[in-house]
Amino acid sequence: MRRPIPGPTTDQCLDIDGVDWVATELEDGVQFTTYGRSPALEVLVPDDYEPQALLMPAFTDVAMMVDQGDRRCS
């Protein structure tokens, strides 16, 4: 399913290796969604892998295959 590009949010936005990710806390982990890329990529990381953000560089190459639009983490 193609997800819409995330809009402005109050969730934490992180620049990890040049890719902007919105981090949304879930009951059992964190959902990371690329910010400013279309289509958006979504990665679900369970609480077993803390700190979850340390896993995100593994997805950098894939995320960079999707064009970055005008939106960036500020």
PyMOL Python script that loads the backbone (N, CA, C, O; Angstrom):
from pymol import cmd

cmd.read_pdbstr("""\
ATOM      1  N   MET A   1       0.844  -1.160   0.000  1.00  0.00           N
ATOM      2  CA  MET A   1       0.000   0.000   0.000  1.00  0.00           C
ATOM      3  C   MET A   1       0.903   1.241   0.000  1.00  0.00           C
ATOM      4  O   MET A   1       1.842   1.326   0.791  1.00  0.00           O
ATOM      5  N   ARG A   2       0.623   2.181  -0.870  1.00  0.00           N
ATOM      6  CA  ARG A   2       1.402   3.417  -0.935  1.00  0.00           C
ATOM      7  C   ARG A   2       0.863   4.401   0.096  1.00  0.00           C
ATOM      8  O   ARG A   2      -0.319   4.745   0.086  1.00  0.00           O
ATOM      9  N   ARG A   3       1.743   4.848   0.981  1.00  0.00           N
ATOM     10  CA  ARG A   3       1.350   5.777   2.036  1.00  0.00           C
ATOM     11  C   ARG A   3       1.599   7.208   1.567  1.00  0.00           C
ATOM     12  O   ARG A   3       2.522   7.465   0.793  1.00  0.00           O
ATOM     13  N   PRO A   4       0.764   8.143   2.046  1.00  0.00           N
ATOM     14  CA  PRO A   4       0.992   9.548   1.697  1.00  0.00           C
ATOM     15  C   PRO A   4       2.270  10.064   2.357  1.00  0.00           C
ATOM     16  O   PRO A   4       2.719   9.536   3.374  1.00  0.00           O
ATOM     17  N   ILE A   5       2.840  11.101   1.761  1.00  0.00           N
ATOM     18  CA  ILE A   5       4.016  11.739   2.343  1.00  0.00           C
ATOM     19  C   ILE A   5       3.597  12.371   3.663  1.00  0.00           C
ATOM     20  O   ILE A   5       2.618  13.116   3.702  1.00  0.00           O
ATOM     21  N   PRO A   6       4.324  12.089   4.753  1.00  0.00           N
ATOM     22  CA  PRO A   6       3.963  12.704   6.027  1.00  0.00           C
ATOM     23  C   PRO A   6       4.077  14.226   5.963  1.00  0.00           C
ATOM     24  O   PRO A   6       5.009  14.767   5.369  1.00  0.00           O
ATOM     25  N   GLY A   7       3.132  14.891   6.572  1.00  0.00           N
ATOM     26  CA  GLY A   7       3.159  16.349   6.661  1.00  0.00           C
ATOM     27  C   GLY A   7       3.819  16.786   7.949  1.00  0.00           C
ATOM     28  O   GLY A   7       4.397  15.965   8.661  1.00  0.00           O
ATOM     29  N   PRO A   8       3.740  18.065   8.257  1.00  0.00           N
ATOM     30  CA  PRO A   8       4.313  18.557   9.511  1.00  0.00           C
ATOM     31  C   PRO A   8       3.765  17.782  10.706  1.00  0.00           C
ATOM     32  O   PRO A   8       2.598  17.391  10.725  1.00  0.00           O
ATOM     33  N   THR A   9       4.609  17.568  11.686  1.00  0.00           N
ATOM     34  CA  THR A   9       4.240  16.763  12.845  1.00  0.00           C
ATOM     35  C   THR A   9       4.959  17.267  14.090  1.00  0.00           C
ATOM     36  O   THR A   9       5.972  17.960  14.002  1.00  0.00           O
ATOM     37  N   THR A  10       4.423  16.912  15.235  1.00  0.00           N
ATOM     38  CA  THR A  10       5.091  17.222  16.497  1.00  0.00           C
ATOM     39  C   THR A  10       5.963  16.053  16.945  1.00  0.00           C
ATOM     40  O   THR A  10       6.667  16.166  17.948  1.00  0.00           O
ATOM     41  N   ASP A  11       5.931  14.922  16.217  1.00  0.00           N
ATOM     42  CA  ASP A  11       6.789  13.782  16.535  1.00  0.00           C
ATOM     43  C   ASP A  11       8.246  14.160  16.265  1.00  0.00           C
ATOM     44  O   ASP A  11       8.527  15.055  15.468  1.00  0.00           O
ATOM     45  N   GLN A  12       9.152  13.479  16.929  1.00  0.00           N
ATOM     46  CA  GLN A  12      10.573  13.751  16.761  1.00  0.00           C
ATOM     47  C   GLN A  12      11.001  13.458  15.328  1.00  0.00           C
ATOM     48  O   GLN A  12      10.637  12.424  14.768  1.00  0.00           O
ATOM     49  N   CYS A  13      11.771  14.363  14.735  1.00  0.00           N
ATOM     50  CA  CYS A  13      12.297  14.178  13.386  1.00  0.00           C
ATOM     51  C   CYS A  13      13.819  14.147  13.483  1.00  0.00           C
ATOM     52  O   CYS A  13      14.434  15.064  14.026  1.00  0.00           O
ATOM     53  N   LEU A  14      14.417  13.088  12.953  1.00  0.00           N
ATOM     54  CA  LEU A  14      15.853  12.865  13.078  1.00  0.00           C
ATOM     55  C   LEU A  14      16.521  12.815  11.713  1.00  0.00           C
ATOM     56  O   LEU A  14      15.978  12.224  10.780  1.00  0.00           O
ATOM     57  N   ASP A  15      17.682  13.422  11.588  1.00  0.00           N
ATOM     58  CA  ASP A  15      18.511  13.268  10.396  1.00  0.00           C
ATOM     59  C   ASP A  15      19.522  12.187  10.729  1.00  0.00           C
ATOM     60  O   ASP A  15      20.407  12.386  11.561  1.00  0.00           O
ATOM     61  N   ILE A  16      19.386  11.037  10.072  1.00  0.00           N
ATOM     62  CA  ILE A  16      20.295   9.915  10.303  1.00  0.00           C
ATOM     63  C   ILE A  16      20.993   9.607   8.987  1.00  0.00           C
ATOM     64  O   ILE A  16      20.372   9.111   8.047  1.00  0.00           O
ATOM     65  N   ASP A  17      22.276   9.901   8.926  1.00  0.00           N
ATOM     66  CA  ASP A  17      23.085   9.679   7.722  1.00  0.00           C
ATOM     67  C   ASP A  17      22.501  10.344   6.483  1.00  0.00           C
ATOM     68  O   ASP A  17      22.563   9.782   5.389  1.00  0.00           O
ATOM     69  N   GLY A  18      21.930  11.546   6.647  1.00  0.00           N
ATOM     70  CA  GLY A  18      21.401  12.283   5.507  1.00  0.00           C
ATOM     71  C   GLY A  18      19.975  11.945   5.128  1.00  0.00           C
ATOM     72  O   GLY A  18      19.462  12.466   4.137  1.00  0.00           O
ATOM     73  N   VAL A  19      19.325  11.086   5.894  1.00  0.00           N
ATOM     74  CA  VAL A  19      17.923  10.735   5.663  1.00  0.00           C
ATOM     75  C   VAL A  19      17.117  11.243   6.852  1.00  0.00           C
ATOM     76  O   VAL A  19      17.464  10.983   8.004  1.00  0.00           O
ATOM     77  N   ASP A  20      16.036  11.970   6.563  1.00  0.00           N
ATOM     78  CA  ASP A  20      15.159  12.466   7.621  1.00  0.00           C
ATOM     79  C   ASP A  20      14.111  11.408   7.947  1.00  0.00           C
ATOM     80  O   ASP A  20      13.432  10.893   7.059  1.00  0.00           O
ATOM     81  N   TRP A  21      13.992  11.091   9.232  1.00  0.00           N
ATOM     82  CA  TRP A  21      13.038  10.099   9.715  1.00  0.00           C
ATOM     83  C   TRP A  21      12.174  10.724  10.804  1.00  0.00           C
ATOM     84  O   TRP A  21      12.691  11.395  11.697  1.00  0.00           O
ATOM     85  N   VAL A  22      10.856  10.506  10.736  1.00  0.00           N
ATOM     86  CA  VAL A  22       9.952  10.884  11.808  1.00  0.00           C
ATOM     87  C   VAL A  22       9.816   9.659  12.703  1.00  0.00           C
ATOM     88  O   VAL A  22       9.470   8.576  12.230  1.00  0.00           O
ATOM     89  N   ALA A  23      10.088   9.826  13.991  1.00  0.00           N
ATOM     90  CA  ALA A  23      10.017   8.725  14.955  1.00  0.00           C
ATOM     91  C   ALA A  23       8.724   8.850  15.752  1.00  0.00           C
ATOM     92  O   ALA A  23       8.519   9.828  16.472  1.00  0.00           O
ATOM     93  N   THR A  24       7.857   7.853  15.618  1.00  0.00           N
ATOM     94  CA  THR A  24       6.584   7.834  16.324  1.00  0.00           C
ATOM     95  C   THR A  24       6.602   6.695  17.335  1.00  0.00           C
ATOM     96  O   THR A  24       6.745   5.529  16.967  1.00  0.00           O
ATOM     97  N   GLU A  25       6.457   7.039  18.611  1.00  0.00           N
ATOM     98  CA  GLU A  25       6.446   6.025  19.675  1.00  0.00           C
ATOM     99  C   GLU A  25       5.188   5.167  19.557  1.00  0.00           C
ATOM    100  O   GLU A  25       4.084   5.685  19.394  1.00  0.00           O
ATOM    101  N   LEU A  26       5.367   3.863  19.642  1.00  0.00           N
ATOM    102  CA  LEU A  26       4.267   2.902  19.659  1.00  0.00           C
ATOM    103  C   LEU A  26       4.272   2.199  21.011  1.00  0.00           C
ATOM    104  O   LEU A  26       5.208   2.366  21.793  1.00  0.00           O
ATOM    105  N   GLU A  27       3.240   1.420  21.290  1.00  0.00           N
ATOM    106  CA  GLU A  27       3.182   0.683  22.555  1.00  0.00           C
ATOM    107  C   GLU A  27       4.330  -0.305  22.691  1.00  0.00           C
ATOM    108  O   GLU A  27       4.809  -0.560  23.796  1.00  0.00           O
ATOM    109  N   ASP A  28       4.774  -0.868  21.554  1.00  0.00           N
ATOM    110  CA  ASP A  28       5.773  -1.931  21.601  1.00  0.00           C
ATOM    111  C   ASP A  28       7.028  -1.614  20.789  1.00  0.00           C
ATOM    112  O   ASP A  28       7.773  -2.522  20.423  1.00  0.00           O
ATOM    113  N   GLY A  29       7.267  -0.329  20.505  1.00  0.00           N
ATOM    114  CA  GLY A  29       8.454   0.028  19.741  1.00  0.00           C
ATOM    115  C   GLY A  29       8.338   1.423  19.151  1.00  0.00           C
ATOM    116  O   GLY A  29       7.655   2.292  19.693  1.00  0.00           O
ATOM    117  N   VAL A  30       9.019   1.619  18.029  1.00  0.00           N
ATOM    118  CA  VAL A  30       9.029   2.912  17.352  1.00  0.00           C
ATOM    119  C   VAL A  30       8.790   2.694  15.864  1.00  0.00           C
ATOM    120  O   VAL A  30       9.337   1.772  15.259  1.00  0.00           O
ATOM    121  N   GLN A  31       7.974   3.548  15.294  1.00  0.00           N
ATOM    122  CA  GLN A  31       7.747   3.558  13.847  1.00  0.00           C
ATOM    123  C   GLN A  31       8.575   4.704  13.274  1.00  0.00           C
ATOM    124  O   GLN A  31       8.397   5.853  13.676  1.00  0.00           O
ATOM    125  N   PHE A  32       9.474   4.405  12.344  1.00  0.00           N
ATOM    126  CA  PHE A  32      10.264   5.419  11.656  1.00  0.00           C
ATOM    127  C   PHE A  32       9.705   5.559  10.243  1.00  0.00           C
ATOM    128  O   PHE A  32       9.562   4.569   9.525  1.00  0.00           O
ATOM    129  N   THR A  33       9.391   6.792   9.848  1.00  0.00           N
ATOM    130  CA  THR A  33       8.858   7.071   8.514  1.00  0.00           C
ATOM    131  C   THR A  33       9.720   8.148   7.893  1.00  0.00           C
ATOM    132  O   THR A  33       9.989   9.178   8.512  1.00  0.00           O
ATOM    133  N   THR A  34      10.160   7.903   6.642  1.00  0.00           N
ATOM    134  CA  THR A  34      10.964   8.926   5.988  1.00  0.00           C
ATOM    135  C   THR A  34      10.142  10.189   5.847  1.00  0.00           C
ATOM    136  O   THR A  34       8.930  10.142   5.638  1.00  0.00           O
ATOM    137  N   TYR A  35      10.824  11.322   5.965  1.00  0.00           N
ATOM    138  CA  TYR A  35      10.165  12.614   5.869  1.00  0.00           C
ATOM    139  C   TYR A  35      10.683  13.336   4.631  1.00  0.00           C
ATOM    140  O   TYR A  35      11.888  13.508   4.453  1.00  0.00           O
ATOM    141  N   GLY A  36       9.749  13.754   3.779  1.00  0.00           N
ATOM    142  CA  GLY A  36      10.107  14.506   2.586  1.00  0.00           C
ATOM    143  C   GLY A  36      10.385  13.650   1.367  1.00  0.00           C
ATOM    144  O   GLY A  36      10.770  14.181   0.325  1.00  0.00           O
ATOM    145  N   ARG A  37      10.205  12.351   1.462  1.00  0.00           N
ATOM    146  CA  ARG A  37      10.427  11.450   0.324  1.00  0.00           C
ATOM    147  C   ARG A  37       9.106  10.839  -0.114  1.00  0.00           C
ATOM    148  O   ARG A  37       8.240  10.544   0.709  1.00  0.00           O
ATOM    149  N   SER A  38       8.964  10.653  -1.431  1.00  0.00           N
ATOM    150  CA  SER A  38       7.735  10.079  -1.968  1.00  0.00           C
ATOM    151  C   SER A  38       8.087   8.956  -2.944  1.00  0.00           C
ATOM    152  O   SER A  38       8.764   9.186  -3.946  1.00  0.00           O
ATOM    153  N   PRO A  39       7.622   7.740  -2.642  1.00  0.00           N
ATOM    154  CA  PRO A  39       6.771   7.372  -1.519  1.00  0.00           C
ATOM    155  C   PRO A  39       7.573   7.316  -0.212  1.00  0.00           C
ATOM    156  O   PRO A  39       8.790   7.131  -0.211  1.00  0.00           O
ATOM    157  N   ALA A  40       6.859   7.479   0.877  1.00  0.00           N
ATOM    158  CA  ALA A  40       7.478   7.391   2.199  1.00  0.00           C
ATOM    159  C   ALA A  40       7.807   5.937   2.509  1.00  0.00           C
ATOM    160  O   ALA A  40       7.067   5.029   2.129  1.00  0.00           O
ATOM    161  N   LEU A  41       8.922   5.722   3.204  1.00  0.00           N
ATOM    162  CA  LEU A  41       9.292   4.393   3.668  1.00  0.00           C
ATOM    163  C   LEU A  41       9.009   4.318   5.162  1.00  0.00           C
ATOM    164  O   LEU A  41       9.201   5.291   5.891  1.00  0.00           O
ATOM    165  N   GLU A  42       8.558   3.172   5.601  1.00  0.00           N
ATOM    166  CA  GLU A  42       8.208   2.980   7.007  1.00  0.00           C
ATOM    167  C   GLU A  42       8.955   1.771   7.547  1.00  0.00           C
ATOM    168  O   GLU A  42       8.957   0.703   6.934  1.00  0.00           O
ATOM    169  N   VAL A  43       9.591   1.949   8.703  1.00  0.00           N
ATOM    170  CA  VAL A  43      10.318   0.865   9.361  1.00  0.00           C
ATOM    171  C   VAL A  43       9.800   0.760  10.787  1.00  0.00           C
ATOM    172  O   VAL A  43       9.788   1.750  11.518  1.00  0.00           O
ATOM    173  N   LEU A  44       9.372  -0.433  11.188  1.00  0.00           N
ATOM    174  CA  LEU A  44       8.896  -0.679  12.550  1.00  0.00           C
ATOM    175  C   LEU A  44       9.994  -1.401  13.320  1.00  0.00           C
ATOM    176  O   LEU A  44      10.466  -2.458  12.902  1.00  0.00           O
ATOM    177  N   VAL A  45      10.398  -0.817  14.454  1.00  0.00           N
ATOM    178  CA  VAL A  45      11.467  -1.389  15.267  1.00  0.00           C
ATOM    179  C   VAL A  45      10.907  -1.683  16.656  1.00  0.00           C
ATOM    180  O   VAL A  45      10.505  -0.762  17.367  1.00  0.00           O
ATOM    181  N   PRO A  46      10.876  -2.967  17.051  1.00  0.00           N
ATOM    182  CA  PRO A  46      10.331  -3.306  18.366  1.00  0.00           C
ATOM    183  C   PRO A  46      11.236  -2.847  19.508  1.00  0.00           C
ATOM    184  O   PRO A  46      12.421  -2.581  19.310  1.00  0.00           O
ATOM    185  N   ASP A  47      10.659  -2.761  20.693  1.00  0.00           N
ATOM    186  CA  ASP A  47      11.384  -2.327  21.888  1.00  0.00           C
ATOM    187  C   ASP A  47      12.607  -3.202  22.194  1.00  0.00           C
ATOM    188  O   ASP A  47      13.523  -2.755  22.885  1.00  0.00           O
ATOM    189  N   ASP A  48      12.633  -4.435  21.693  1.00  0.00           N
ATOM    190  CA  ASP A  48      13.763  -5.328  21.954  1.00  0.00           C
ATOM    191  C   ASP A  48      15.081  -4.765  21.423  1.00  0.00           C
ATOM    192  O   ASP A  48      16.149  -5.208  21.846  1.00  0.00           O
ATOM    193  N   TYR A  49      15.027  -3.802  20.511  1.00  0.00           N
ATOM    194  CA  TYR A  49      16.217  -3.241  19.867  1.00  0.00           C
ATOM    195  C   TYR A  49      16.442  -1.799  20.306  1.00  0.00           C
ATOM    196  O   TYR A  49      16.365  -0.882  19.488  1.00  0.00           O
ATOM    197  N   GLU A  50      16.716  -1.595  21.574  1.00  0.00           N
ATOM    198  CA  GLU A  50      16.944  -0.233  22.072  1.00  0.00           C
ATOM    199  C   GLU A  50      18.429   0.076  22.100  1.00  0.00           C
ATOM    200  O   GLU A  50      19.217  -0.816  22.414  1.00  0.00           O
ATOM    201  N   PRO A  51      18.848   1.282  21.789  1.00  0.00           N
ATOM    202  CA  PRO A  51      18.008   2.346  21.231  1.00  0.00           C
ATOM    203  C   PRO A  51      17.709   2.077  19.759  1.00  0.00           C
ATOM    204  O   PRO A  51      18.604   1.758  18.977  1.00  0.00           O
ATOM    205  N   GLN A  52      16.459   2.209  19.404  1.00  0.00           N
ATOM    206  CA  GLN A  52      15.972   1.850  18.076  1.00  0.00           C
ATOM    207  C   GLN A  52      16.664   2.613  16.954  1.00  0.00           C
ATOM    208  O   GLN A  52      16.892   2.055  15.881  1.00  0.00           O
ATOM    209  N   ALA A  53      17.002   3.881  17.184  1.00  0.00           N
ATOM    210  CA  ALA A  53      17.602   4.710  16.132  1.00  0.00           C
ATOM    211  C   ALA A  53      18.942   4.151  15.646  1.00  0.00           C
ATOM    212  O   ALA A  53      19.372   4.469  14.537  1.00  0.00           O
ATOM    213  N   LEU A  54      19.602   3.333  16.450  1.00  0.00           N
ATOM    214  CA  LEU A  54      20.875   2.759  16.028  1.00  0.00           C
ATOM    215  C   LEU A  54      20.728   1.811  14.843  1.00  0.00           C
ATOM    216  O   LEU A  54      21.706   1.564  14.136  1.00  0.00           O
ATOM    217  N   LEU A  55      19.543   1.279  14.610  1.00  0.00           N
ATOM    218  CA  LEU A  55      19.315   0.380  13.474  1.00  0.00           C
ATOM    219  C   LEU A  55      19.089   1.123  12.159  1.00  0.00           C
ATOM    220  O   LEU A  55      19.240   0.537  11.087  1.00  0.00           O
ATOM    221  N   MET A  56      18.733   2.399  12.227  1.00  0.00           N
ATOM    222  CA  MET A  56      18.298   3.118  11.035  1.00  0.00           C
ATOM    223  C   MET A  56      19.367   3.289   9.957  1.00  0.00           C
ATOM    224  O   MET A  56      19.003   3.331   8.781  1.00  0.00           O
ATOM    225  N   PRO A  57      20.670   3.392  10.276  1.00  0.00           N
ATOM    226  CA  PRO A  57      21.652   3.475   9.187  1.00  0.00           C
ATOM    227  C   PRO A  57      21.597   2.286   8.226  1.00  0.00           C
ATOM    228  O   PRO A  57      22.020   2.405   7.076  1.00  0.00           O
ATOM    229  N   ALA A  58      21.083   1.146   8.681  1.00  0.00           N
ATOM    230  CA  ALA A  58      20.960  -0.016   7.803  1.00  0.00           C
ATOM    231  C   ALA A  58      19.981   0.237   6.660  1.00  0.00           C
ATOM    232  O   ALA A  58      20.008  -0.478   5.658  1.00  0.00           O
ATOM    233  N   PHE A  59      19.118   1.240   6.794  1.00  0.00           N
ATOM    234  CA  PHE A  59      18.107   1.532   5.770  1.00  0.00           C
ATOM    235  C   PHE A  59      18.457   2.762   4.933  1.00  0.00           C
ATOM    236  O   PHE A  59      17.673   3.166   4.074  1.00  0.00           O
ATOM    237  N   THR A  60      19.627   3.360   5.174  1.00  0.00           N
ATOM    238  CA  THR A  60      20.012   4.587   4.470  1.00  0.00           C
ATOM    239  C   THR A  60      20.065   4.404   2.964  1.00  0.00           C
ATOM    240  O   THR A  60      19.484   5.201   2.228  1.00  0.00           O
ATOM    241  N   ASP A  61      20.752   3.367   2.489  1.00  0.00           N
ATOM    242  CA  ASP A  61      20.895   3.169   1.040  1.00  0.00           C
ATOM    243  C   ASP A  61      19.550   3.023   0.347  1.00  0.00           C
ATOM    244  O   ASP A  61      19.342   3.579  -0.731  1.00  0.00           O
ATOM    245  N   VAL A  62      18.642   2.283   0.955  1.00  0.00           N
ATOM    246  CA  VAL A  62      17.310   2.102   0.372  1.00  0.00           C
ATOM    247  C   VAL A  62      16.548   3.419   0.382  1.00  0.00           C
ATOM    248  O   VAL A  62      15.931   3.780  -0.620  1.00  0.00           O
ATOM    249  N   ALA A  63      16.580   4.141   1.491  1.00  0.00           N
ATOM    250  CA  ALA A  63      15.849   5.407   1.597  1.00  0.00           C
ATOM    251  C   ALA A  63      16.368   6.424   0.585  1.00  0.00           C
ATOM    252  O   ALA A  63      15.589   7.198   0.029  1.00  0.00           O
ATOM    253  N   MET A  64      17.676   6.428   0.345  1.00  0.00           N
ATOM    254  CA  MET A  64      18.246   7.393  -0.588  1.00  0.00           C
ATOM    255  C   MET A  64      17.904   7.089  -2.047  1.00  0.00           C
ATOM    256  O   MET A  64      18.146   7.920  -2.922  1.00  0.00           O
ATOM    257  N   MET A  65      17.351   5.919  -2.316  1.00  0.00           N
ATOM    258  CA  MET A  65      16.901   5.596  -3.669  1.00  0.00           C
ATOM    259  C   MET A  65      15.612   6.352  -4.014  1.00  0.00           C
ATOM    260  O   MET A  65      15.240   6.457  -5.183  1.00  0.00           O
ATOM    261  N   VAL A  66      14.944   6.872  -2.994  1.00  0.00           N
ATOM    262  CA  VAL A  66      13.711   7.640  -3.176  1.00  0.00           C
ATOM    263  C   VAL A  66      14.081   9.119  -3.137  1.00  0.00           C
ATOM    264  O   VAL A  66      14.764   9.568  -2.217  1.00  0.00           O
ATOM    265  N   ASP A  67      13.631   9.873  -4.133  1.00  0.00           N
ATOM    266  CA  ASP A  67      13.972  11.292  -4.219  1.00  0.00           C
ATOM    267  C   ASP A  67      13.518  12.072  -2.993  1.00  0.00           C
ATOM    268  O   ASP A  67      12.420  11.865  -2.476  1.00  0.00           O
ATOM    269  N   GLN A  68      14.390  12.977  -2.535  1.00  0.00           N
ATOM    270  CA  GLN A  68      14.084  13.891  -1.439  1.00  0.00           C
ATOM    271  C   GLN A  68      13.385  15.106  -2.019  1.00  0.00           C
ATOM    272  O   GLN A  68      13.898  15.729  -2.949  1.00  0.00           O
ATOM    273  N   GLY A  69      12.228  15.451  -1.488  1.00  0.00           N
ATOM    274  CA  GLY A  69      11.499  16.640  -1.912  1.00  0.00           C
ATOM    275  C   GLY A  69      11.977  17.867  -1.151  1.00  0.00           C
ATOM    276  O   GLY A  69      13.102  17.907  -0.653  1.00  0.00           O
ATOM    277  N   ASP A  70      11.113  18.859  -1.069  1.00  0.00           N
ATOM    278  CA  ASP A  70      11.454  20.121  -0.415  1.00  0.00           C
ATOM    279  C   ASP A  70      11.398  20.048   1.109  1.00  0.00           C
ATOM    280  O   ASP A  70      12.038  20.852   1.786  1.00  0.00           O
ATOM    281  N   ARG A  71      10.649  19.104   1.653  1.00  0.00           N
ATOM    282  CA  ARG A  71      10.495  19.022   3.112  1.00  0.00           C
ATOM    283  C   ARG A  71      11.720  18.377   3.747  1.00  0.00           C
ATOM    284  O   ARG A  71      12.239  17.376   3.252  1.00  0.00           O
ATOM    285  N   ARG A  72      12.172  18.964   4.848  1.00  0.00           N
ATOM    286  CA  ARG A  72      13.296  18.449   5.617  1.00  0.00           C
ATOM    287  C   ARG A  72      12.995  18.631   7.095  1.00  0.00           C
ATOM    288  O   ARG A  72      12.161  19.454   7.472  1.00  0.00           O
ATOM    289  N   CYS A  73      13.678  17.859   7.929  1.00  0.00           N
ATOM    290  CA  CYS A  73      13.593  18.098   9.374  1.00  0.00           C
ATOM    291  C   CYS A  73      14.183  19.473   9.632  1.00  0.00           C
ATOM    292  O   CYS A  73      15.195  19.846   9.038  1.00  0.00           O
ATOM    293  N   SER A  74      13.548  20.220  10.516  1.00  0.00           N
ATOM    294  CA  SER A  74      14.108  21.550  10.795  1.00  0.00           C
ATOM    295  C   SER A  74      14.710  21.617  12.172  1.00  0.00           C
ATOM    296  O   SER A  74      15.225  22.661  12.571  1.00  0.00           O
TER     297      SER A  74
END
""", "prot")
cmd.dss("prot")
cmd.show_as("cartoon", "prot")
cmd.util.cbc("prot")
cmd.orient("prot")
